[in-house]
Amino acid sequence: MRCSHMEHVDPHLAAETQVCKECAELGDAWVQLRVCKTCGHVGCCDSSKNRHARAHFHETGHSVIGPASGAQDWLWCYEDDDYIDAG
C-alpha cells in the first residue's frame, strides 16, 4: 500500500535503544519493540500489555512505525491500519 503519511517520516530511522522506557519504569515486560519513523520513540507493540507504541501514536499523531530490531524490515501505518509500501 502507498501511504500519504510517509511524507513526514524517515523510513530508515533506527531505534536508539532496545528498551520500552515506559514499560521499564512500570516494571513490565514487552513482547516486541516498535520505532516511530517520525521522531524515533521506541515503544512496545500491540501484543504487549501496555501498547506504548500505539499510545505514542494517539498522543502525537505520528502514525508510521517499524520494528525496532534490524531483523525485520516493514512499515505500518496506524492511521491507515495497514502495512506500507516504502518503495
Rosetta constraint file for C-alpha pairs under 8 A:
AtomPair CA 1 CA 82 HARMONIC 7.51 0.50
AtomPair CA 1 CA 83 HARMONIC 6.56 0.50
AtomPair CA 1 CA 84 HARMONIC 4.97 0.50
AtomPair CA 1 CA 85 HARMONIC 5.04 0.50
AtomPair CA 2 CA 84 HARMONIC 5.91 0.50
AtomPair CA 2 CA 85 HARMONIC 5.36 0.50
AtomPair CA 2 CA 86 HARMONIC 7.31 0.50
AtomPair CA 3 CA 77 HARMONIC 7.77 0.50
AtomPair CA 3 CA 80 HARMONIC 7.83 0.50
AtomPair CA 3 CA 84 HARMONIC 6.20 0.50
AtomPair CA 3 CA 85 HARMONIC 7.41 0.50
AtomPair CA 5 CA 9 HARMONIC 7.63 0.50
AtomPair CA 5 CA 63 HARMONIC 7.08 0.50
AtomPair CA 5 CA 64 HARMONIC 7.11 0.50
AtomPair CA 5 CA 77 HARMONIC 7.58 0.50
AtomPair CA 6 CA 10 HARMONIC 7.83 0.50
AtomPair CA 6 CA 11 HARMONIC 7.90 0.50
AtomPair CA 6 CA 64 HARMONIC 7.23 0.50
AtomPair CA 6 CA 86 HARMONIC 7.92 0.50
AtomPair CA 8 CA 38 HARMONIC 6.61 0.50
AtomPair CA 9 CA 37 HARMONIC 5.28 0.50
AtomPair CA 9 CA 38 HARMONIC 4.57 0.50
AtomPair CA 9 CA 64 HARMONIC 7.33 0.50
AtomPair CA 10 CA 37 HARMONIC 5.42 0.50
AtomPair CA 10 CA 38 HARMONIC 6.29 0.50
AtomPair CA 11 CA 37 HARMONIC 5.81 0.50
AtomPair CA 11 CA 75 HARMONIC 7.66 0.50
AtomPair CA 11 CA 86 HARMONIC 7.21 0.50
AtomPair CA 12 CA 37 HARMONIC 7.54 0.50
AtomPair CA 13 CA 35 HARMONIC 7.98 0.50
AtomPair CA 13 CA 37 HARMONIC 5.71 0.50
AtomPair CA 13 CA 38 HARMONIC 7.92 0.50
AtomPair CA 13 CA 40 HARMONIC 6.55 0.50
AtomPair CA 14 CA 35 HARMONIC 7.17 0.50
AtomPair CA 14 CA 40 HARMONIC 6.95 0.50
AtomPair CA 14 CA 68 HARMONIC 6.90 0.50
AtomPair CA 15 CA 35 HARMONIC 5.72 0.50
AtomPair CA 15 CA 40 HARMONIC 6.09 0.50
AtomPair CA 15 CA 41 HARMONIC 7.50 0.50
AtomPair CA 15 CA 42 HARMONIC 6.45 0.50
AtomPair CA 15 CA 68 HARMONIC 5.30 0.50
AtomPair CA 15 CA 69 HARMONIC 7.49 0.50
AtomPair CA 16 CA 40 HARMONIC 7.43 0.50
AtomPair CA 16 CA 42 HARMONIC 7.94 0.50
AtomPair CA 17 CA 42 HARMONIC 7.16 0.50
AtomPair CA 18 CA 33 HARMONIC 7.14 0.50
AtomPair CA 18 CA 42 HARMONIC 7.62 0.50
AtomPair CA 18 CA 68 HARMONIC 6.88 0.50
AtomPair CA 18 CA 69 HARMONIC 7.48 0.50
AtomPair CA 19 CA 24 HARMONIC 7.35 0.50
AtomPair CA 19 CA 33 HARMONIC 7.41 0.50
AtomPair CA 19 CA 42 HARMONIC 7.17 0.50
AtomPair CA 19 CA 43 HARMONIC 7.65 0.50
AtomPair CA 20 CA 24 HARMONIC 6.18 0.50
AtomPair CA 20 CA 30 HARMONIC 7.46 0.50
AtomPair CA 20 CA 33 HARMONIC 6.89 0.50
AtomPair CA 20 CA 42 HARMONIC 5.95 0.50
AtomPair CA 20 CA 43 HARMONIC 4.84 0.50
AtomPair CA 20 CA 44 HARMONIC 5.76 0.50
AtomPair CA 20 CA 52 HARMONIC 7.78 0.50
AtomPair CA 21 CA 25 HARMONIC 6.13 0.50
AtomPair CA 21 CA 42 HARMONIC 7.73 0.50
AtomPair CA 21 CA 43 HARMONIC 7.34 0.50
AtomPair CA 22 CA 26 HARMONIC 6.44 0.50
AtomPair CA 22 CA 43 HARMONIC 7.47 0.50
AtomPair CA 22 CA 52 HARMONIC 7.18 0.50
AtomPair CA 23 CA 27 HARMONIC 6.00 0.50
AtomPair CA 23 CA 28 HARMONIC 4.90 0.50
AtomPair CA 23 CA 29 HARMONIC 6.31 0.50
AtomPair CA 23 CA 30 HARMONIC 7.12 0.50
AtomPair CA 23 CA 44 HARMONIC 7.73 0.50
AtomPair CA 23 CA 50 HARMONIC 7.31 0.50
AtomPair CA 23 CA 52 HARMONIC 7.94 0.50
AtomPair CA 24 CA 28 HARMONIC 5.97 0.50
AtomPair CA 24 CA 29 HARMONIC 7.28 0.50
AtomPair CA 29 CA 48 HARMONIC 7.74 0.50
AtomPair CA 29 CA 49 HARMONIC 7.96 0.50
AtomPair CA 30 CA 44 HARMONIC 5.80 0.50
AtomPair CA 30 CA 45 HARMONIC 7.52 0.50
AtomPair CA 30 CA 48 HARMONIC 5.03 0.50
AtomPair CA 30 CA 49 HARMONIC 6.95 0.50
AtomPair CA 30 CA 50 HARMONIC 7.98 0.50
AtomPair CA 31 CA 44 HARMONIC 6.95 0.50
AtomPair CA 31 CA 45 HARMONIC 6.81 0.50
AtomPair CA 31 CA 47 HARMONIC 6.33 0.50
AtomPair CA 31 CA 48 HARMONIC 5.18 0.50
AtomPair CA 32 CA 44 HARMONIC 5.81 0.50
AtomPair CA 32 CA 45 HARMONIC 5.49 0.50
AtomPair CA 32 CA 47 HARMONIC 7.60 0.50
AtomPair CA 32 CA 48 HARMONIC 7.20 0.50
AtomPair CA 32 CA 67 HARMONIC 7.85 0.50
AtomPair CA 33 CA 42 HARMONIC 6.53 0.50
AtomPair CA 33 CA 43 HARMONIC 5.57 0.50
AtomPair CA 33 CA 44 HARMONIC 4.50 0.50
AtomPair CA 33 CA 45 HARMONIC 5.55 0.50
AtomPair CA 33 CA 53 HARMONIC 7.87 0.50
AtomPair CA 33 CA 67 HARMONIC 6.20 0.50
AtomPair CA 33 CA 68 HARMONIC 5.30 0.50
AtomPair CA 33 CA 69 HARMONIC 7.43 0.50
AtomPair CA 34 CA 42 HARMONIC 5.61 0.50
AtomPair CA 34 CA 43 HARMONIC 5.45 0.50
AtomPair CA 34 CA 44 HARMONIC 6.00 0.50
AtomPair CA 34 CA 45 HARMONIC 6.00 0.50
AtomPair CA 34 CA 53 HARMONIC 6.21 0.50
AtomPair CA 34 CA 65 HARMONIC 6.20 0.50
AtomPair CA 34 CA 66 HARMONIC 5.48 0.50
AtomPair CA 34 CA 67 HARMONIC 4.57 0.50
AtomPair CA 34 CA 68 HARMONIC 4.76 0.50
AtomPair CA 35 CA 40 HARMONIC 5.64 0.50
AtomPair CA 35 CA 41 HARMONIC 5.62 0.50
AtomPair CA 35 CA 42 HARMONIC 4.54 0.50
AtomPair CA 35 CA 43 HARMONIC 6.59 0.50
AtomPair CA 35 CA 53 HARMONIC 7.49 0.50
AtomPair CA 35 CA 65 HARMONIC 5.44 0.50
AtomPair CA 35 CA 66 HARMONIC 5.46 0.50
AtomPair CA 35 CA 67 HARMONIC 6.01 0.50
AtomPair CA 35 CA 68 HARMONIC 5.06 0.50
AtomPair CA 36 CA 40 HARMONIC 4.84 0.50
AtomPair CA 36 CA 41 HARMONIC 5.18 0.50
AtomPair CA 36 CA 42 HARMONIC 6.48 0.50
AtomPair CA 36 CA 53 HARMONIC 7.53 0.50
AtomPair CA 36 CA 62 HARMONIC 6.97 0.50
AtomPair CA 36 CA 63 HARMONIC 7.70 0.50
AtomPair CA 36 CA 64 HARMONIC 6.15 0.50
AtomPair CA 36 CA 65 HARMONIC 4.55 0.50
AtomPair CA 36 CA 66 HARMONIC 6.80 0.50
AtomPair CA 37 CA 62 HARMONIC 7.83 0.50
AtomPair CA 37 CA 64 HARMONIC 5.67 0.50
AtomPair CA 37 CA 65 HARMONIC 5.34 0.50
AtomPair CA 37 CA 66 HARMONIC 7.01 0.50
AtomPair CA 38 CA 62 HARMONIC 6.14 0.50
AtomPair CA 38 CA 64 HARMONIC 7.11 0.50
AtomPair CA 39 CA 62 HARMONIC 7.99 0.50
AtomPair CA 41 CA 53 HARMONIC 7.92 0.50
AtomPair CA 41 CA 56 HARMONIC 7.91 0.50
AtomPair CA 42 CA 53 HARMONIC 6.83 0.50
AtomPair CA 42 CA 68 HARMONIC 7.05 0.50
AtomPair CA 43 CA 51 HARMONIC 7.32 0.50
AtomPair CA 43 CA 52 HARMONIC 4.83 0.50
AtomPair CA 43 CA 53 HARMONIC 4.23 0.50
AtomPair CA 43 CA 54 HARMONIC 7.96 0.50
AtomPair CA 43 CA 56 HARMONIC 7.66 0.50
AtomPair CA 44 CA 48 HARMONIC 6.06 0.50
AtomPair CA 44 CA 50 HARMONIC 7.12 0.50
AtomPair CA 44 CA 51 HARMONIC 5.43 0.50
AtomPair CA 44 CA 52 HARMONIC 5.13 0.50
AtomPair CA 44 CA 53 HARMONIC 5.39 0.50
AtomPair CA 45 CA 51 HARMONIC 5.31 0.50
AtomPair CA 45 CA 52 HARMONIC 6.86 0.50
AtomPair CA 45 CA 53 HARMONIC 5.88 0.50
AtomPair CA 45 CA 54 HARMONIC 7.33 0.50
AtomPair CA 46 CA 50 HARMONIC 7.71 0.50
AtomPair CA 46 CA 51 HARMONIC 4.81 0.50
AtomPair CA 46 CA 52 HARMONIC 7.95 0.50
AtomPair CA 46 CA 53 HARMONIC 7.56 0.50
AtomPair CA 46 CA 54 HARMONIC 7.01 0.50
AtomPair CA 47 CA 51 HARMONIC 7.16 0.50
AtomPair CA 51 CA 55 HARMONIC 6.31 0.50
AtomPair CA 52 CA 56 HARMONIC 6.04 0.50
AtomPair CA 53 CA 57 HARMONIC 6.55 0.50
AtomPair CA 54 CA 58 HARMONIC 6.41 0.50
AtomPair CA 54 CA 78 HARMONIC 7.64 0.50
AtomPair CA 55 CA 59 HARMONIC 6.15 0.50
AtomPair CA 56 CA 60 HARMONIC 5.96 0.50
AtomPair CA 56 CA 61 HARMONIC 7.69 0.50
AtomPair CA 56 CA 62 HARMONIC 7.36 0.50
AtomPair CA 57 CA 61 HARMONIC 4.90 0.50
AtomPair CA 57 CA 62 HARMONIC 4.97 0.50
AtomPair CA 57 CA 63 HARMONIC 5.56 0.50
AtomPair CA 57 CA 78 HARMONIC 7.38 0.50
AtomPair CA 58 CA 62 HARMONIC 7.84 0.50
AtomPair CA 63 CA 76 HARMONIC 7.96 0.50
AtomPair CA 63 CA 77 HARMONIC 5.25 0.50
AtomPair CA 63 CA 78 HARMONIC 4.99 0.50
AtomPair CA 63 CA 79 HARMONIC 5.68 0.50
AtomPair CA 64 CA 75 HARMONIC 6.71 0.50
AtomPair CA 64 CA 76 HARMONIC 5.60 0.50
AtomPair CA 64 CA 77 HARMONIC 4.51 0.50
AtomPair CA 64 CA 78 HARMONIC 6.49 0.50
AtomPair CA 65 CA 75 HARMONIC 5.69 0.50
AtomPair CA 65 CA 76 HARMONIC 5.36 0.50
AtomPair CA 65 CA 77 HARMONIC 6.53 0.50
AtomPair CA 65 CA 78 HARMONIC 7.97 0.50
AtomPair CA 66 CA 73 HARMONIC 7.42 0.50
AtomPair CA 66 CA 74 HARMONIC 5.87 0.50
AtomPair CA 66 CA 75 HARMONIC 4.60 0.50
AtomPair CA 66 CA 76 HARMONIC 6.17 0.50
AtomPair CA 67 CA 72 HARMONIC 6.34 0.50
AtomPair CA 67 CA 73 HARMONIC 7.06 0.50
AtomPair CA 67 CA 74 HARMONIC 7.09 0.50
AtomPair CA 67 CA 75 HARMONIC 7.61 0.50
AtomPair CA 74 CA 83 HARMONIC 7.31 0.50
AtomPair CA 74 CA 84 HARMONIC 7.43 0.50
AtomPair CA 75 CA 83 HARMONIC 5.77 0.50
AtomPair CA 75 CA 84 HARMONIC 5.38 0.50
AtomPair CA 75 CA 85 HARMONIC 7.55 0.50
AtomPair CA 75 CA 86 HARMONIC 7.21 0.50
AtomPair CA 76 CA 81 HARMONIC 7.32 0.50
AtomPair CA 76 CA 82 HARMONIC 5.82 0.50
AtomPair CA 76 CA 83 HARMONIC 4.40 0.50
AtomPair CA 76 CA 84 HARMONIC 5.62 0.50
AtomPair CA 77 CA 81 HARMONIC 5.62 0.50
AtomPair CA 77 CA 82 HARMONIC 5.65 0.50
AtomPair CA 77 CA 83 HARMONIC 6.28 0.50
AtomPair CA 77 CA 84 HARMONIC 6.65 0.50
AtomPair CA 78 CA 82 HARMONIC 7.06 0.50
